[in-house]
Amino acid sequence: MADQTLNAEGLNCPLPIIKAKKALKGMEAGKVLEIRSTDPGSVADFAAFCDQTGNELLSSNTEGNIYLFEIKKS
Amino acid sequence: MADGDFGNAKSMSIIVTKGSLDWAYPPFILGTTAAAMDLDVTMFFTFYGLPLLNKKLDLKMTTLGNPAMKMPMAGMHMAMPNIVSALPGVDRGATTMMKNLFKKKGVASIEDLREAAVESDVRMIACQMTLDLFEMDRKDMIDGIELGGAATYIDVATKSDINLFI
């Protein structure tokens, strides 16, 4: 279960990443951020974001037109 | 962080040379994203890129001489013949159309991206020579920027993992 949720629906590159970073900044290590996005590019981008920042991508799923991600803050 | 001291973080520099509405996007998108990915980012604004540091942004674009610019219109994609692009009012129309398209597609404004860059401590350097050349005023520009020249940029570039010219 996520500790915090970010609704990034309707936002295009790079806003989902920038807003996710902002949200993570205010969270403690080990907490989980759930992100809802409609940007198909965010699938590759959140994987790259986590690879680079060391935050853990717990899950990456699609529900209809919504892309769901869970990121655990490192 | 001391000037040029990037510690262990990865780093990126971008030379920003273009200031039209369309060309303002790539440097600000890459700069803000790199900062979000924990890179130390430096942006060096020179020539037509320098007005992007003005407090008040009034960005415009032209379709003139850009055959690759095909706007979605009534289910088709339309390029503008140069002879039409040159007519009065066409640039204004193209600028409005592009801004509406950004809004409709959820693309951030340049103002928002620049604010994100400032918030994430992107180092922004205004080219002193361009400032003199075009008789621009530092007082018209946003806070938190530095003034510098080619040597300042080169010093940053030698220490950066990624260096881009846009």
gemmi code that builds the backbone of each chain (N, CA, C; Angstrom):
import gemmi

chains = {
    "A": [
        ("MET", (0.845, -1.206, 0.000), (0.000, 0.000, 0.000), (0.878, 1.253, 0.000)),
        ("ALA", (0.510, 2.176, -0.866), (1.330, 3.382, -0.991), (1.106, 4.336, 0.187)),
        ("ASP", (2.159, 5.060, 0.550), (2.045, 6.050, 1.621), (1.521, 7.374, 1.095)),
        ("GLN", (1.744, 7.597, -0.192), (1.340, 8.860, -0.796), (1.003, 8.608, -2.268)),
        ("THR", (0.043, 9.361, -2.807), (-0.337, 9.177, -4.206), (-0.160, 10.482, -4.973)),
        ("LEU", (0.365, 10.365, -6.196), (0.510, 11.530, -7.066), (-0.330, 11.308, -8.317)),
        ("ASN", (-1.270, 12.203, -8.540), (-2.066, 12.114, -9.754), (-1.419, 12.971, -10.837)),
        ("ALA", (-0.807, 12.315, -11.821), (-0.154, 13.040, -12.922), (-0.925, 12.835, -14.222)),
        ("GLU", (-2.214, 12.516, -14.091), (-3.025, 12.275, -15.292), (-3.157, 13.559, -16.109)),
        ("GLY", (-3.043, 13.425, -17.425), (-3.174, 14.576, -18.317), (-1.892, 15.358, -18.496)),
        ("LEU", (-0.864, 15.031, -17.716), (0.397, 15.766, -17.818), (1.349, 15.067, -18.782)),
        ("ASN", (2.091, 15.867, -19.506), (3.030, 15.317, -20.480), (4.476, 15.512, -20.016)),
        ("CYS", (5.376, 14.821, -20.681), (6.812, 14.868, -20.394), (7.287, 16.304, -20.325)),
        ("PRO", (8.086, 16.704, -19.347), (8.650, 15.901, -18.263), (7.896, 16.054, -16.946)),
        ("LEU", (6.667, 16.568, -16.978), (5.982, 16.914, -15.727), (5.760, 15.740, -14.759)),
        ("PRO", (5.370, 14.535, -15.229), (5.208, 13.440, -14.264), (6.487, 13.169, -13.466)),
        ("ILE", (7.638, 13.205, -14.132), (8.922, 12.968, -13.454), (9.226, 14.084, -12.462)),
        ("ILE", (9.032, 15.325, -12.902), (9.366, 16.460, -12.047), (8.460, 16.497, -10.821)),
        ("LYS", (7.185, 16.213, -11.018), (6.249, 16.208, -9.875), (6.527, 15.025, -8.950)),
        ("ALA", (6.922, 13.893, -9.523), (7.262, 12.734, -8.699), (8.486, 13.034, -7.837)),
        ("LYS", (9.472, 13.677, -8.442), (10.682, 14.031, -7.704), (10.360, 14.939, -6.529)),
        ("LYS", (9.479, 15.911, -6.808), (9.069, 16.862, -5.783), (8.378, 16.129, -4.627)),
        ("ALA", (7.499, 15.185, -4.979), (6.773, 14.434, -3.960), (7.745, 13.585, -3.135)),
        ("LEU", (8.682, 12.915, -3.815), (9.642, 12.053, -3.122), (10.508, 12.855, -2.155)),
        ("LYS", (10.821, 14.079, -2.562), (11.669, 14.947, -1.749), (11.067, 15.152, -0.355)),
        ("GLY", (9.746, 15.222, -0.296), (9.081, 15.472, 0.979), (8.777, 14.206, 1.763)),
        ("MET", (9.241, 13.052, 1.266), (8.937, 11.782, 1.932), (10.163, 11.207, 2.628)),
        ("GLU", (9.900, 10.365, 3.615), (11.012, 9.702, 4.306), (11.468, 8.481, 3.527)),
        ("ALA", (12.715, 8.088, 3.726), (13.259, 6.897, 3.075), (12.425, 5.681, 3.459)),
        ("GLY", (12.188, 4.805, 2.480), (11.418, 3.593, 2.740), (9.925, 3.753, 2.458)),
        ("LYS", (9.468, 5.011, 2.355), (8.046, 5.249, 2.059), (7.796, 5.038, 0.561)),
        ("VAL", (6.531, 4.711, 0.249), (6.187, 4.370, -1.143), (5.264, 5.429, -1.745)),
        ("LEU", (5.639, 5.868, -2.944), (4.844, 6.842, -3.693), (4.163, 6.135, -4.858)),
        ("GLU", (2.834, 6.296, -4.939), (2.123, 5.763, -6.097), (1.870, 6.900, -7.076)),
        ("ILE", (2.105, 6.640, -8.362), (1.906, 7.673, -9.377), (0.915, 7.158, -10.416)),
        ("ARG", (-0.049, 7.999, -10.748), (-1.001, 7.691, -11.820), (-0.721, 8.627, -12.978)),
        ("SER", (-0.467, 8.047, -14.162), (-0.104, 8.868, -15.320), (-0.894, 8.419, -16.546)),
        ("THR", (-1.078, 9.337, -17.499), (-1.695, 8.961, -18.773), (-0.684, 9.048, -19.913)),
        ("ASP", (0.560, 9.371, -19.562), (1.615, 9.543, -20.568), (2.294, 8.197, -20.852)),
        ("PRO", (2.116, 7.644, -22.069), (2.723, 6.337, -22.379), (4.252, 6.363, -22.235)),
        ("GLY", (4.842, 7.538, -22.428), (6.299, 7.666, -22.302), (6.769, 7.504, -20.870)),
        ("SER", (5.849, 7.633, -19.917), (6.263, 7.567, -18.510), (6.684, 6.154, -18.109)),
        ("VAL", (6.280, 5.144, -18.880), (6.680, 3.764, -18.558), (8.201, 3.627, -18.630)),
        ("ALA", (8.762, 4.049, -19.753), (10.224, 4.000, -19.900), (10.885, 5.032, -18.989)),
        ("ASP", (10.228, 6.185, -18.832), (10.860, 7.278, -18.089), (10.971, 6.997, -16.591)),
        ("PHE", (9.958, 6.376, -15.995), (10.069, 6.093, -14.558), (11.085, 4.991, -14.280)),
        ("ALA", (11.221, 4.055, -15.226), (12.265, 3.035, -15.085), (13.642, 3.696, -15.114)),
        ("ALA", (13.817, 4.622, -16.061), (15.103, 5.332, -16.187), (15.350, 6.220, -14.970)),
        ("PHE", (14.289, 6.885, -14.519), (14.391, 7.772, -13.345), (14.874, 6.985, -12.127)),
        ("CYS", (14.279, 5.809, -11.919), (14.652, 4.999, -10.750), (16.054, 4.426, -10.893)),
        ("ASP", (16.397, 4.029, -12.115), (17.736, 3.508, -12.377), (18.793, 4.557, -12.011)),
        ("GLN", (18.485, 5.790, -12.321), (19.454, 6.870, -12.129), (19.494, 7.370, -10.689)),
        ("THR", (18.324, 7.431, -10.044), (18.272, 8.047, -8.713), (18.432, 7.039, -7.584)),
        ("GLY", (18.327, 5.745, -7.893), (18.481, 4.737, -6.848), (17.201, 4.456, -6.079)),
        ("ASN", (16.116, 5.191, -6.395), (14.816, 4.850, -5.797), (14.328, 3.558, -6.454)),
        ("GLU", (13.571, 2.761, -5.694), (13.209, 1.444, -6.216), (11.838, 1.449, -6.877)),
        ("LEU", (11.788, 0.991, -8.131), (10.514, 0.878, -8.844), (9.886, -0.452, -8.446)),
        ("LEU", (8.922, -0.395, -7.519), (8.320, -1.627, -6.997), (7.390, -2.255, -8.021)),
        ("SER", (6.658, -1.404, -8.756), (5.737, -1.941, -9.756), (5.470, -0.924, -10.847)),
        ("SER", (5.138, -1.450, -12.024), (4.789, -0.626, -13.171), (3.674, -1.354, -13.910)),
        ("ASN", (2.448, -0.828, -13.799), (1.288, -1.517, -14.375), (0.445, -0.591, -15.238)),
        ("THR", (-0.379, -1.222, -16.090), (-1.299, -0.460, -16.916), (-2.727, -0.883, -16.596)),
        ("GLU", (-3.591, 0.101, -16.377), (-5.023, -0.181, -16.182), (-5.786, 0.674, -17.174)),
        ("GLY", (-6.159, 0.077, -18.303), (-6.821, 0.860, -19.348), (-5.856, 1.904, -19.897)),
        ("ASN", (-6.237, 3.187, -19.755), (-5.365, 4.264, -20.246), (-4.475, 4.835, -19.157)),
        ("ILE", (-4.528, 4.234, -17.989), (-3.758, 4.767, -16.864), (-2.521, 3.905, -16.620)),
        ("TYR", (-1.415, 4.573, -16.427), (-0.165, 3.886, -16.082), (0.084, 4.102, -14.594)),
        ("LEU", (0.295, 3.002, -13.889), (0.463, 3.059, -12.436), (1.870, 2.644, -12.042)),
        ("PHE", (2.473, 3.432, -11.184), (3.827, 3.125, -10.721), (3.872, 3.210, -9.204)),
        ("GLU", (4.695, 2.359, -8.606), (4.974, 2.463, -7.177), (6.481, 2.591, -7.005)),
        ("ILE", (6.874, 3.670, -6.376), (8.302, 3.926, -6.179), (8.606, 4.019, -4.694)),
        ("LYS", (9.599, 3.241, -4.260), (10.026, 3.273, -2.859), (11.226, 4.200, -2.749)),
        ("LYS", (11.086, 5.187, -1.897), (12.173, 6.163, -1.754), (13.398, 5.528, -1.092)),
        ("SER", (14.556, 5.751, -1.671), (15.789, 5.160, -1.126), (16.334, 6.010, 0.023)),
    ],
    "B": [
        ("MET", (26.988, 24.233, -2.698), (27.958, 23.696, -3.670), (28.828, 24.822, -4.215)),
        ("ALA", (30.120, 24.658, -4.121), (31.022, 25.674, -4.667), (31.010, 25.614, -6.191)),
        ("ASP", (31.330, 26.729, -6.809), (31.362, 26.767, -8.274), (32.256, 25.680, -8.844)),
        ("GLY", (31.699, 24.898, -9.751), (32.511, 23.903, -10.439), (32.841, 22.689, -9.589)),
        ("ASP", (32.341, 22.676, -8.349), (32.610, 21.534, -7.497), (31.371, 20.653, -7.466)),
        ("PHE", (31.398, 19.588, -8.259), (30.206, 18.783, -8.419), (30.166, 17.600, -7.468)),
        ("GLY", (31.190, 17.420, -6.632), (31.197, 16.292, -5.720), (31.093, 14.981, -6.470)),
        ("ASN", (30.266, 14.055, -5.945), (30.156, 12.741, -6.566), (28.985, 12.630, -7.538)),
        ("ALA", (28.115, 13.636, -7.551), (26.937, 13.560, -8.403), (27.335, 13.664, -9.871)),
        ("LYS", (26.514, 13.081, -10.731), (26.733, 13.261, -12.160), (26.300, 14.673, -12.536)),
        ("SER", (26.745, 15.121, -13.692), (26.484, 16.516, -14.030), (26.252, 16.703, -15.518)),
        ("MET", (25.532, 17.760, -15.840), (25.215, 18.061, -17.237), (25.278, 19.568, -17.452)),
        ("SER", (25.785, 19.963, -18.599), (25.729, 21.371, -18.964), (25.017, 21.512, -20.302)),
        ("ILE", (24.317, 22.634, -20.458), (23.632, 22.911, -21.719), (23.935, 24.346, -22.132)),
        ("ILE", (24.368, 24.522, -23.369), (24.470, 25.874, -23.921), (23.142, 26.164, -24.606)),
        ("VAL", (22.474, 27.224, -24.180), (21.146, 27.560, -24.707), (21.290, 28.742, -25.667)),
        ("THR", (21.101, 28.488, -26.963), (21.361, 29.546, -27.949), (20.113, 30.030, -28.680)),
        ("LYS", (18.977, 29.380, -28.419), (17.778, 29.751, -29.178), (16.638, 30.119, -28.237)),
        ("GLY", (15.896, 31.159, -28.585), (14.889, 31.676, -27.660), (13.484, 31.735, -28.219)),
        ("SER", (13.210, 31.020, -29.310), (11.834, 31.016, -29.807), (11.006, 30.038, -28.971)),
        ("LEU", (9.690, 30.159, -29.053), (8.799, 29.344, -28.217), (9.092, 27.850, -28.357)),
        ("ASP", (9.284, 27.388, -29.581), (9.526, 25.956, -29.792), (10.917, 25.531, -29.305)),
        ("TRP", (11.926, 26.329, -29.641), (13.294, 25.949, -29.282), (13.630, 26.159, -27.812)),
        ("ALA", (12.767, 26.865, -27.093), (13.019, 27.046, -25.658), (12.763, 25.743, -24.906)),
        ("TYR", (11.996, 24.849, -25.492), (11.609, 23.618, -24.790), (12.746, 22.625, -24.529)),
        ("PRO", (13.489, 22.214, -25.566), (14.482, 21.145, -25.304), (15.442, 21.441, -24.144)),
        ("PRO", (16.036, 22.642, -24.055), (16.957, 22.839, -22.932), (16.271, 22.818, -21.569)),
        ("PHE", (15.064, 23.386, -21.476), (14.397, 23.406, -20.171), (13.851, 22.036, -19.790)),
        ("ILE", (13.392, 21.269, -20.772), (12.928, 19.909, -20.473), (14.099, 19.057, -19.983)),
        ("LEU", (15.202, 19.106, -20.715), (16.352, 18.282, -20.335), (16.977, 18.760, -19.032)),
        ("GLY", (17.064, 20.064, -18.861), (17.671, 20.609, -17.639), (16.881, 20.238, -16.399)),
        ("THR", (15.545, 20.424, -16.448), (14.724, 20.120, -15.267), (14.685, 18.617, -14.999)),
        ("THR", (14.652, 17.816, -16.069), (14.603, 16.367, -15.876), (15.911, 15.852, -15.290)),
        ("ALA", (17.024, 16.346, -15.803), (18.328, 15.927, -15.267), (18.433, 16.297, -13.794)),
        ("ALA", (17.954, 17.488, -13.451), (17.993, 17.913, -12.046), (17.125, 16.986, -11.196)),
        ("ALA", (15.969, 16.589, -11.739), (15.083, 15.667, -11.016), (15.752, 14.307, -10.835)),
        ("MET", (16.681, 13.974, -11.733), (17.390, 12.697, -11.645), (18.712, 12.851, -10.895)),
        ("ASP", (18.788, 13.893, -10.088), (19.915, 14.141, -9.169), (21.217, 14.553, -9.852)),
        ("LEU", (21.153, 15.019, -11.110), (22.365, 15.538, -11.731), (22.527, 17.006, -11.343)),
        ("ASP", (23.768, 17.453, -11.261), (24.024, 18.884, -11.113), (23.976, 19.496, -12.500)),
        ("VAL", (23.091, 20.465, -12.688), (22.857, 21.006, -14.030), (23.275, 22.464, -14.114)),
        ("THR", (23.982, 22.784, -15.183), (24.328, 24.177, -15.481), (23.801, 24.531, -16.852)),
        ("MET", (23.107, 25.667, -16.951), (22.633, 26.138, -18.246), (23.308, 27.478, -18.542)),
        ("PHE", (23.920, 27.574, -19.723), (24.616, 28.795, -20.124), (23.816, 29.448, -21.249)),
        ("PHE", (23.257, 30.623, -20.961), (22.359, 31.286, -21.917), (23.128, 32.318, -22.724)),
        ("THR", (23.138, 32.125, -24.032), (23.903, 33.030, -24.878), (23.123, 33.389, -26.145)),
        ("PHE", (23.506, 34.480, -26.777), (22.817, 34.982, -27.978), (21.292, 34.942, -27.831)),
        ("TYR", (20.581, 34.297, -28.751), (19.109, 34.400, -28.720), (18.498, 33.598, -27.583)),
        ("GLY", (19.318, 32.837, -26.884), (18.821, 32.111, -25.723), (18.768, 32.988, -24.476)),
        ("LEU", (19.537, 34.078, -24.477), (19.634, 34.918, -23.275), (18.294, 35.523, -22.834)),
        ("PRO", (17.436, 35.979, -23.770), (16.144, 36.544, -23.319), (15.277, 35.558, -22.543)),
        ("LEU", (15.604, 34.273, -22.575), (14.841, 33.290, -21.785), (15.030, 33.510, -20.281)),
        ("LEU", (16.005, 34.361, -19.914), (16.206, 34.674, -18.497), (15.457, 35.936, -18.077)),
        ("ASN", (14.829, 36.636, -19.039), (14.063, 37.829, -18.683), (12.885, 37.452, -17.793)),
        ("LYS", (12.590, 38.339, -16.812), (11.465, 38.076, -15.906), (10.202, 37.853, -16.725)),
        ("LYS", (9.966, 38.772, -17.665), (8.761, 38.675, -18.458), (9.096, 37.988, -19.782)),
        ("LEU", (8.490, 36.837, -19.980), (8.745, 36.093, -21.213), (7.616, 36.377, -22.203)),
        ("ASP", (8.005, 36.662, -23.427), (7.011, 36.870, -24.477), (7.496, 36.056, -25.684)),
        ("LEU", (7.371, 34.738, -25.569), (7.981, 33.871, -26.572), (7.098, 33.738, -27.807)),
        ("LYS", (7.765, 33.782, -28.937), (7.040, 33.672, -30.205), (7.732, 32.631, -31.069)),
        ("MET", (7.062, 32.230, -32.124), (7.710, 31.321, -33.063), (7.295, 31.667, -34.484)),
        ("THR", (8.040, 31.157, -35.428), (7.713, 31.382, -36.825), (7.723, 30.064, -37.581)),
        ("THR", (6.855, 29.959, -38.567), (6.875, 28.771, -39.428), (7.799, 28.998, -40.615)),
        ("LEU", (8.320, 30.226, -40.731), (9.139, 30.582, -41.892), (10.418, 29.742, -41.951)),
        ("GLY", (10.638, 29.124, -43.082), (11.856, 28.345, -43.271), (11.885, 27.074, -42.456)),
        ("ASN", (10.727, 26.563, -42.074), (10.686, 25.320, -41.295), (9.735, 24.312, -41.948)),
        ("PRO", (10.195, 23.658, -42.998), (9.326, 22.719, -43.708), (8.967, 21.493, -42.874)),
        ("ALA", (9.720, 21.242, -41.804), (9.445, 20.067, -40.972), (8.321, 20.321, -39.985)),
        ("MET", (7.920, 21.577, -39.843), (6.880, 21.887, -38.878), (5.505, 21.666, -39.495)),
        ("LYS", (4.903, 20.547, -39.129), (3.583, 20.216, -39.651), (2.613, 20.166, -38.479)),
        ("MET", (1.690, 21.111, -38.441), (0.753, 21.201, -37.320), (-0.465, 20.316, -37.571)),
        ("PRO", (-0.927, 19.614, -36.523), (-2.149, 18.834, -36.693), (-3.324, 19.787, -36.893)),
        ("MET", (-4.097, 19.561, -37.939), (-5.188, 20.479, -38.246), (-6.293, 19.726, -38.969)),
        ("ALA", (-7.483, 19.739, -38.383), (-8.647, 19.090, -38.987), (-8.328, 17.664, -39.433)),
        ("GLY", (-7.629, 16.917, -38.567), (-7.337, 15.529, -38.862), (-6.181, 15.310, -39.820)),
        ("MET", (-5.599, 16.407, -40.300), (-4.449, 16.269, -41.204), (-3.237, 16.950, -40.571)),
        ("HIS", (-2.125, 16.927, -41.285), (-0.953, 17.677, -40.842), (-0.606, 18.690, -41.912)),
        ("MET", (-0.482, 19.946, -41.484), (-0.277, 20.995, -42.464), (1.039, 21.723, -42.264)),
        ("ALA", (1.819, 21.828, -43.331), (3.010, 22.663, -43.301), (2.653, 23.995, -43.961)),
        ("MET", (3.370, 25.031, -43.571), (3.062, 26.362, -44.080), (4.042, 26.739, -45.195)),
        ("PRO", (3.544, 27.082, -46.407), (4.473, 27.547, -47.444), (5.137, 28.855, -46.991)),
        ("ASN", (6.399, 29.053, -47.320), (7.131, 30.238, -46.857), (6.434, 31.537, -47.224)),
        ("ILE", (5.821, 31.562, -48.405), (5.207, 32.814, -48.856), (4.022, 33.181, -47.962)),
        ("VAL", (3.390, 32.172, -47.363), (2.297, 32.429, -46.410), (2.870, 32.820, -45.045)),
        ("SER", (3.936, 32.098, -44.634), (4.567, 32.377, -43.342), (4.991, 33.832, -43.224)),
        ("ALA", (5.374, 34.425, -44.359), (5.918, 35.781, -44.346), (4.831, 36.840, -44.213)),
        ("LEU", (3.573, 36.461, -44.343), (2.488, 37.442, -44.268), (2.313, 37.963, -42.840)),
        ("PRO", (1.898, 39.226, -42.700), (1.685, 39.773, -41.354), (0.617, 38.969, -40.604)),
        ("GLY", (0.887, 38.709, -39.335), (-0.109, 38.035, -38.501), (0.020, 36.524, -38.484)),
        ("VAL", (0.739, 35.958, -39.438), (0.834, 34.497, -39.497), (1.668, 33.960, -38.329)),
        ("ASP", (2.764, 34.650, -38.004), (3.578, 34.233, -36.857), (2.757, 34.256, -35.573)),
        ("ARG", (1.957, 35.305, -35.421), (1.145, 35.442, -34.224), (0.155, 34.276, -34.143)),
        ("GLY", (-0.446, 33.970, -35.300), (-1.392, 32.853, -35.348), (-0.726, 31.526, -35.015)),
        ("ALA", (0.467, 31.313, -35.565), (1.193, 30.060, -35.323), (1.575, 29.950, -33.852)),
        ("THR", (1.967, 31.078, -33.247), (2.347, 31.094, -31.831), (1.150, 30.738, -30.952)),
        ("THR", (0.006, 31.358, -31.246), (-1.212, 31.073, -30.479), (-1.606, 29.611, -30.622)),
        ("MET", (-1.529, 29.130, -31.860), (-1.902, 27.741, -32.123), (-1.005, 26.782, -31.336)),
        ("MET", (0.295, 27.072, -31.326), (1.249, 26.210, -30.625), (0.993, 26.243, -29.124)),
        ("LYS", (0.738, 27.432, -28.585), (0.485, 27.542, -27.133), (-0.781, 26.766, -26.753)),
        ("ASN", (-1.811, 26.840, -27.592), (-3.039, 26.083, -27.337), (-2.784, 24.582, -27.382)),
        ("LEU", (-1.934, 24.187, -28.332), (-1.593, 22.768, -28.475), (-0.864, 22.266, -27.220)),
        ("PHE", (0.087, 23.059, -26.711), (0.815, 22.695, -25.488), (-0.169, 22.477, -24.346)),
        ("LYS", (-1.107, 23.424, -24.223), (-2.068, 23.364, -23.124), (-2.930, 22.102, -23.237)),
        ("LYS", (-3.421, 21.881, -24.464), (-4.316, 20.747, -24.707), (-3.621, 19.418, -24.415)),
        ("LYS", (-2.334, 19.340, -24.701), (-1.602, 18.078, -24.540), (-0.915, 17.962, -23.182)),
        ("GLY", (-1.187, 18.888, -22.283), (-0.607, 18.794, -20.940), (0.889, 19.042, -20.889)),
        ("VAL", (1.387, 19.832, -21.861), (2.815, 20.174, -21.859), (2.996, 21.449, -21.032)),
        ("ALA", (3.987, 21.449, -20.161), (4.233, 22.599, -19.290), (4.555, 23.844, -20.104)),
        ("SER", (4.284, 25.018, -19.523), (4.724, 26.258, -20.165), (6.209, 26.453, -19.866)),
        ("ILE", (6.868, 27.285, -20.665), (8.285, 27.576, -20.412), (8.449, 28.263, -19.057)),
        ("GLU", (7.473, 29.114, -18.706), (7.520, 29.777, -17.395), (7.556, 28.733, -16.274)),
        ("ASP", (6.703, 27.717, -16.377), (6.650, 26.671, -15.347), (7.947, 25.866, -15.301)),
        ("LEU", (8.469, 25.528, -16.484), (9.700, 24.728, -16.515), (10.869, 25.532, -15.939)),
        ("ARG", (10.894, 26.829, -16.247), (11.976, 27.667, -15.727), (11.887, 27.761, -14.206)),
        ("GLU", (10.670, 27.862, -13.709), (10.478, 27.906, -12.262), (10.955, 26.596, -11.621)),
        ("ALA", (10.642, 25.477, -12.297), (11.098, 24.173, -11.796), (12.625, 24.114, -11.795)),
        ("ALA", (13.237, 24.714, -12.800), (14.705, 24.738, -12.881), (15.279, 25.533, -11.709)),
        ("VAL", (14.683, 26.685, -11.424), (15.148, 27.513, -10.304), (14.980, 26.750, -8.990)),
        ("GLU", (13.810, 26.132, -8.821), (13.518, 25.386, -7.585), (14.482, 24.231, -7.359)),
        ("SER", (14.928, 23.619, -8.457), (15.803, 22.452, -8.294), (17.277, 22.835, -8.409)),
        ("ASP", (17.566, 24.100, -8.155), (18.944, 24.591, -8.070), (19.763, 24.405, -9.346)),
        ("VAL", (19.111, 24.488, -10.491), (19.876, 24.500, -11.743), (20.670, 25.799, -11.775)),
        ("ARG", (21.967, 25.665, -12.033), (22.813, 26.856, -12.101), (22.613, 27.518, -13.459)),
        ("MET", (22.215, 28.784, -13.479), (21.959, 29.469, -14.737), (22.922, 30.630, -14.900)),
        ("ILE", (23.641, 30.594, -16.013), (24.646, 31.625, -16.271), (24.238, 32.441, -17.499)),
        ("ALA", (24.188, 33.755, -17.325), (23.886, 34.656, -18.438), (25.190, 35.087, -19.087)),
        ("CYS", (25.246, 35.024, -20.400), (26.451, 35.408, -21.137), (26.622, 36.934, -21.098)),
        ("GLN", (27.696, 37.362, -20.452), (27.952, 38.794, -20.285), (28.098, 39.496, -21.640)),
        ("MET", (28.778, 38.843, -22.577), (29.006, 39.457, -23.882), (27.693, 39.700, -24.616)),
        ("THR", (26.783, 38.726, -24.560), (25.477, 38.889, -25.218), (24.691, 40.025, -24.572)),
        ("LEU", (24.802, 40.111, -23.249), (24.133, 41.171, -22.499), (24.585, 42.543, -23.020)),
        ("ASP", (25.893, 42.682, -23.203), (26.440, 43.936, -23.730), (26.027, 44.147, -25.179)),
        ("LEU", (26.164, 43.080, -25.964), (25.918, 43.152, -27.408), (24.501, 43.627, -27.724)),
        ("PHE", (23.530, 43.038, -27.067), (22.134, 43.382, -27.368), (21.581, 44.444, -26.407)),
        ("GLU", (22.471, 45.039, -25.621), (22.085, 46.086, -24.669), (20.903, 45.650, -23.806)),
        ("MET", (21.047, 44.465, -23.243), (20.024, 43.960, -22.331), (20.406, 44.374, -20.916)),
        ("ASP", (19.420, 44.316, -19.996), (19.652, 44.784, -18.636), (19.492, 43.631, -17.645)),
        ("ARG", (20.525, 43.439, -16.834), (20.483, 42.397, -15.791), (19.275, 42.563, -14.885)),
        ("LYS", (18.858, 43.815, -14.709), (17.735, 44.093, -13.805), (16.410, 43.537, -14.331)),
        ("ASP", (16.343, 43.293, -15.657), (15.122, 42.736, -16.246), (15.061, 41.217, -16.087)),
        ("MET", (16.154, 40.653, -15.578), (16.237, 39.181, -15.521), (15.878, 38.634, -14.144)),
        ("ILE", (15.568, 37.343, -14.122), (15.156, 36.705, -12.873), (16.311, 36.675, -11.869)),
        ("ASP", (15.964, 36.510, -10.596), (16.983, 36.424, -9.552), (17.663, 35.054, -9.597)),
        ("GLY", (18.805, 34.996, -8.973), (19.474, 33.708, -8.811), (20.338, 33.288, -9.982)),
        ("ILE", (20.523, 34.180, -10.962), (21.398, 33.819, -12.079), (22.781, 34.440, -11.862)),
        ("GLU", (23.764, 33.924, -12.609), (25.105, 34.480, -12.539), (25.468, 35.065, -13.893)),
        ("LEU", (26.486, 35.907, -13.909), (27.016, 36.393, -15.176), (28.339, 35.706, -15.430)),
        ("GLY", (28.612, 35.389, -16.685), (29.881, 34.737, -16.985), (30.148, 34.744, -18.475)),
        ("GLY", (31.295, 34.230, -18.839), (31.685, 34.189, -20.236), (32.114, 32.796, -20.656)),
        ("ALA", (32.766, 32.732, -21.810), (33.166, 31.457, -22.392), (34.023, 30.630, -21.422)),
        ("ALA", (34.948, 31.294, -20.732), (35.844, 30.557, -19.834), (35.069, 29.918, -18.690)),
        ("THR", (34.058, 30.640, -18.203), (33.217, 30.096, -17.132), (32.544, 28.824, -17.608)),
        ("TYR", (32.021, 28.877, -18.847), (31.351, 27.692, -19.392), (32.330, 26.533, -19.573)),
        ("ILE", (33.485, 26.816, -20.154), (34.471, 25.754, -20.416), (34.870, 25.067, -19.110)),
        ("ASP", (35.023, 25.868, -18.062), (35.377, 25.305, -16.764), (34.310, 24.309, -16.295)),
        ("VAL", (33.041, 24.691, -16.489), (31.935, 23.796, -16.131), (31.961, 22.551, -17.018)),
        ("ALA", (32.146, 22.778, -18.323), (32.061, 21.676, -19.295), (33.110, 20.604, -19.045)),
        ("THR", (34.316, 21.019, -18.655), (35.380, 20.034, -18.432), (35.051, 19.114, -17.256)),
        ("LYS", (34.160, 19.585, -16.370), (33.816, 18.788, -15.190), (32.479, 18.087, -15.320)),
        ("SER", (31.799, 18.239, -16.471), (30.462, 17.677, -16.628), (30.488, 16.350, -17.383)),
        ("ASP", (29.569, 15.451, -17.009), (29.480, 14.161, -17.709), (28.818, 14.319, -19.071)),
        ("ILE", (27.871, 15.253, -19.154), (27.135, 15.480, -20.401), (27.221, 16.957, -20.748)),
        ("ASN", (27.572, 17.276, -21.989), (27.576, 18.665, -22.441), (26.763, 18.780, -23.718)),
        ("LEU", (25.744, 19.630, -23.687), (24.874, 19.774, -24.852), (24.878, 21.203, -25.375)),
        ("PHE", (24.719, 21.329, -26.687), (24.571, 22.638, -27.329), (23.234, 22.644, -28.045)),
        ("ILE", (22.339, 23.525, -27.600), (21.011, 23.553, -28.214), (20.715, 24.934, -28.761)),
    ],
}
model = gemmi.Model(1)
for chain_id, residues in chains.items():
    chain = gemmi.Chain(chain_id)
    for i, (resn, *xyz) in enumerate(residues, 1):
        res = gemmi.Residue()
        res.name, res.seqid = resn, gemmi.SeqId(i, " ")
        for name, pos in zip(("N", "CA", "C"), xyz):
            atom = gemmi.Atom()
            atom.name, atom.element = name, gemmi.Element(name[0])
            atom.pos, atom.b_iso = gemmi.Position(*pos), 0.0
            res.add_atom(atom)
        chain.add_residue(res)
    model.add_chain(chain)
structure = gemmi.Structure()
structure.add_model(model)
structure.setup_entities()
